[in-house]
Amino acid sequence: MNPSDRTIASPAMADTKLNRAPKRRQADRPAAVTKKAKHPVPAKQAAPAERGTKTAKILALLKRPGGASLYQLRKATGWQAHSVRGFLSGTVKKKMGLRVVSTKPPDGDRSYRILSK
């Protein structure tokens, strides 16, 4: 059979093992990434938020005795609900190390507040 006589049956056949890059050997692979520790490092106390920032607005609302509802937090920042909840969880709880409490009365909206230490 002459090499010029070979034809590809369909475009799907063009991506065969012949066209793929060779697999890397174990020695060529980068070093394994270490896993995260099972016990997280205690959160550092973040620097206070600058006046006028969204972080400062949220913290001011959360420090009120009654806290703030999700609607109030959304209105103050212009964020969507999932962004506010993510900020509370990631930045306020984890990075700043503050304790955020969520309460929902039977007839009202859920409210969030920071417990004083």
MODELLER restraints for C-alpha pairs under 7 A, 6 or more apart:
rsr = mdl.restraints
at = mdl.atoms
rsr.add(forms.Gaussian(group=physical.xy_distance, feature=features.Distance(at['CA:8:A'], at['CA:14:A']), mean=6.85, stdev=0.5))
rsr.add(forms.Gaussian(group=physical.xy_distance, feature=features.Distance(at['CA:43:A'], at['CA:94:A']), mean=6.19, stdev=0.5))
rsr.add(forms.Gaussian(group=physical.xy_distance, feature=features.Distance(at['CA:43:A'], at['CA:95:A']), mean=5.74, stdev=0.5))
rsr.add(forms.Gaussian(group=physical.xy_distance, feature=features.Distance(at['CA:43:A'], at['CA:96:A']), mean=6.54, stdev=0.5))
rsr.add(forms.Gaussian(group=physical.xy_distance, feature=features.Distance(at['CA:43:A'], at['CA:97:A']), mean=5.21, stdev=0.5))
rsr.add(forms.Gaussian(group=physical.xy_distance, feature=features.Distance(at['CA:44:A'], at['CA:95:A']), mean=6.65, stdev=0.5))
rsr.add(forms.Gaussian(group=physical.xy_distance, feature=features.Distance(at['CA:44:A'], at['CA:96:A']), mean=6.44, stdev=0.5))
rsr.add(forms.Gaussian(group=physical.xy_distance, feature=features.Distance(at['CA:44:A'], at['CA:97:A']), mean=6.66, stdev=0.5))
rsr.add(forms.Gaussian(group=physical.xy_distance, feature=features.Distance(at['CA:45:A'], at['CA:96:A']), mean=5.26, stdev=0.5))
rsr.add(forms.Gaussian(group=physical.xy_distance, feature=features.Distance(at['CA:45:A'], at['CA:97:A']), mean=6.24, stdev=0.5))
rsr.add(forms.Gaussian(group=physical.xy_distance, feature=features.Distance(at['CA:46:A'], at['CA:95:A']), mean=6.82, stdev=0.5))
rsr.add(forms.Gaussian(group=physical.xy_distance, feature=features.Distance(at['CA:46:A'], at['CA:96:A']), mean=4.98, stdev=0.5))
rsr.add(forms.Gaussian(group=physical.xy_distance, feature=features.Distance(at['CA:49:A'], at['CA:55:A']), mean=6.14, stdev=0.5))
rsr.add(forms.Gaussian(group=physical.xy_distance, feature=features.Distance(at['CA:49:A'], at['CA:56:A']), mean=5.19, stdev=0.5))
rsr.add(forms.Gaussian(group=physical.xy_distance, feature=features.Distance(at['CA:50:A'], at['CA:56:A']), mean=6.34, stdev=0.5))
rsr.add(forms.Gaussian(group=physical.xy_distance, feature=features.Distance(at['CA:54:A'], at['CA:77:A']), mean=5.83, stdev=0.5))
rsr.add(forms.Gaussian(group=physical.xy_distance, feature=features.Distance(at['CA:57:A'], at['CA:76:A']), mean=6.91, stdev=0.5))
rsr.add(forms.Gaussian(group=physical.xy_distance, feature=features.Distance(at['CA:58:A'], at['CA:73:A']), mean=6.38, stdev=0.5))
rsr.add(forms.Gaussian(group=physical.xy_distance, feature=features.Distance(at['CA:61:A'], at['CA:67:A']), mean=6.14, stdev=0.5))
rsr.add(forms.Gaussian(group=physical.xy_distance, feature=features.Distance(at['CA:61:A'], at['CA:68:A']), mean=5.66, stdev=0.5))
rsr.add(forms.Gaussian(group=physical.xy_distance, feature=features.Distance(at['CA:62:A'], at['CA:68:A']), mean=5.68, stdev=0.5))
rsr.add(forms.Gaussian(group=physical.xy_distance, feature=features.Distance(at['CA:62:A'], at['CA:112:A']), mean=6.39, stdev=0.5))
rsr.add(forms.Gaussian(group=physical.xy_distance, feature=features.Distance(at['CA:62:A'], at['CA:113:A']), mean=4.39, stdev=0.5))
rsr.add(forms.Gaussian(group=physical.xy_distance, feature=features.Distance(at['CA:62:A'], at['CA:114:A']), mean=5.49, stdev=0.5))
rsr.add(forms.Gaussian(group=physical.xy_distance, feature=features.Distance(at['CA:63:A'], at['CA:113:A']), mean=6.13, stdev=0.5))
rsr.add(forms.Gaussian(group=physical.xy_distance, feature=features.Distance(at['CA:63:A'], at['CA:114:A']), mean=5.60, stdev=0.5))
rsr.add(forms.Gaussian(group=physical.xy_distance, feature=features.Distance(at['CA:67:A'], at['CA:111:A']), mean=6.13, stdev=0.5))
rsr.add(forms.Gaussian(group=physical.xy_distance, feature=features.Distance(at['CA:67:A'], at['CA:112:A']), mean=5.33, stdev=0.5))
rsr.add(forms.Gaussian(group=physical.xy_distance, feature=features.Distance(at['CA:67:A'], at['CA:113:A']), mean=4.17, stdev=0.5))
rsr.add(forms.Gaussian(group=physical.xy_distance, feature=features.Distance(at['CA:68:A'], at['CA:111:A']), mean=5.22, stdev=0.5))
rsr.add(forms.Gaussian(group=physical.xy_distance, feature=features.Distance(at['CA:68:A'], at['CA:112:A']), mean=5.44, stdev=0.5))
rsr.add(forms.Gaussian(group=physical.xy_distance, feature=features.Distance(at['CA:68:A'], at['CA:113:A']), mean=6.45, stdev=0.5))
rsr.add(forms.Gaussian(group=physical.xy_distance, feature=features.Distance(at['CA:69:A'], at['CA:109:A']), mean=6.56, stdev=0.5))
rsr.add(forms.Gaussian(group=physical.xy_distance, feature=features.Distance(at['CA:69:A'], at['CA:110:A']), mean=5.85, stdev=0.5))
rsr.add(forms.Gaussian(group=physical.xy_distance, feature=features.Distance(at['CA:69:A'], at['CA:111:A']), mean=4.17, stdev=0.5))
rsr.add(forms.Gaussian(group=physical.xy_distance, feature=features.Distance(at['CA:69:A'], at['CA:112:A']), mean=6.18, stdev=0.5))
rsr.add(forms.Gaussian(group=physical.xy_distance, feature=features.Distance(at['CA:70:A'], at['CA:110:A']), mean=6.84, stdev=0.5))
rsr.add(forms.Gaussian(group=physical.xy_distance, feature=features.Distance(at['CA:70:A'], at['CA:111:A']), mean=6.47, stdev=0.5))
rsr.add(forms.Gaussian(group=physical.xy_distance, feature=features.Distance(at['CA:74:A'], at['CA:80:A']), mean=6.32, stdev=0.5))
rsr.add(forms.Gaussian(group=physical.xy_distance, feature=features.Distance(at['CA:74:A'], at['CA:81:A']), mean=6.53, stdev=0.5))
rsr.add(forms.Gaussian(group=physical.xy_distance, feature=features.Distance(at['CA:74:A'], at['CA:84:A']), mean=6.74, stdev=0.5))
rsr.add(forms.Gaussian(group=physical.xy_distance, feature=features.Distance(at['CA:92:A'], at['CA:98:A']), mean=5.87, stdev=0.5))
rsr.add(forms.Gaussian(group=physical.xy_distance, feature=features.Distance(at['CA:93:A'], at['CA:99:A']), mean=5.97, stdev=0.5))
rsr.add(forms.Gaussian(group=physical.xy_distance, feature=features.Distance(at['CA:93:A'], at['CA:100:A']), mean=6.55, stdev=0.5))
rsr.add(forms.Gaussian(group=physical.xy_distance, feature=features.Distance(at['CA:98:A'], at['CA:114:A']), mean=6.84, stdev=0.5))
rsr.add(forms.Gaussian(group=physical.xy_distance, feature=features.Distance(at['CA:99:A'], at['CA:114:A']), mean=5.69, stdev=0.5))
rsr.add(forms.Gaussian(group=physical.xy_distance, feature=features.Distance(at['CA:99:A'], at['CA:115:A']), mean=5.73, stdev=0.5))
rsr.add(forms.Gaussian(group=physical.xy_distance, feature=features.Distance(at['CA:100:A'], at['CA:112:A']), mean=6.60, stdev=0.5))
rsr.add(forms.Gaussian(group=physical.xy_distance, feature=features.Distance(at['CA:100:A'], at['CA:113:A']), mean=5.61, stdev=0.5))
rsr.add(forms.Gaussian(group=physical.xy_distance, feature=features.Distance(at['CA:100:A'], at['CA:114:A']), mean=4.61, stdev=0.5))
rsr.add(forms.Gaussian(group=physical.xy_distance, feature=features.Distance(at['CA:100:A'], at['CA:115:A']), mean=6.38, stdev=0.5))
rsr.add(forms.Gaussian(group=physical.xy_distance, feature=features.Distance(at['CA:101:A'], at['CA:112:A']), mean=5.62, stdev=0.5))
rsr.add(forms.Gaussian(group=physical.xy_distance, feature=features.Distance(at['CA:101:A'], at['CA:113:A']), mean=5.45, stdev=0.5))
rsr.add(forms.Gaussian(group=physical.xy_distance, feature=features.Distance(at['CA:101:A'], at['CA:114:A']), mean=6.20, stdev=0.5))
rsr.add(forms.Gaussian(group=physical.xy_distance, feature=features.Distance(at['CA:101:A'], at['CA:115:A']), mean=6.92, stdev=0.5))
rsr.add(forms.Gaussian(group=physical.xy_distance, feature=features.Distance(at['CA:102:A'], at['CA:110:A']), mean=6.75, stdev=0.5))
rsr.add(forms.Gaussian(group=physical.xy_distance, feature=features.Distance(at['CA:102:A'], at['CA:111:A']), mean=5.69, stdev=0.5))
rsr.add(forms.Gaussian(group=physical.xy_distance, feature=features.Distance(at['CA:102:A'], at['CA:112:A']), mean=4.53, stdev=0.5))
rsr.add(forms.Gaussian(group=physical.xy_distance, feature=features.Distance(at['CA:102:A'], at['CA:113:A']), mean=6.69, stdev=0.5))
rsr.add(forms.Gaussian(group=physical.xy_distance, feature=features.Distance(at['CA:103:A'], at['CA:110:A']), mean=5.58, stdev=0.5))
rsr.add(forms.Gaussian(group=physical.xy_distance, feature=features.Distance(at['CA:103:A'], at['CA:111:A']), mean=5.43, stdev=0.5))
rsr.add(forms.Gaussian(group=physical.xy_distance, feature=features.Distance(at['CA:103:A'], at['CA:112:A']), mean=6.52, stdev=0.5))
rsr.add(forms.Gaussian(group=physical.xy_distance, feature=features.Distance(at['CA:104:A'], at['CA:110:A']), mean=4.22, stdev=0.5))
rsr.add(forms.Gaussian(group=physical.xy_distance, feature=features.Distance(at['CA:104:A'], at['CA:111:A']), mean=6.28, stdev=0.5))
